[in-house]
């Protein structure tokens, strides 16, 4: 069964479904990212963070995650994350550093 919401990697359009899942700091981060253009390094860093958090590289068309779609998978990953909002923000900052290094040097960041 194919789900229209399933893509190969975390899609930017799903970010809008995430702000209400955690505390105020998380919501501020998501709103900050949503206010930026799609190719902004902060948005790219958020996508990279979510690819790592969701495990997009191990998802495939017949997997349970893919059958549920990217939006539900991302929402569940954020809700089930055992750390604090500060921990998630640190993961985003790490991803942002990786994206900045990639843009400066051309060396792609690790996706896992």
Helices and strands as residue ranges (DSSP letters): G 12-17, G 19-21, H 24-34, H 41-54, G 56-58, H 64-68, H 70-80, H 85-105
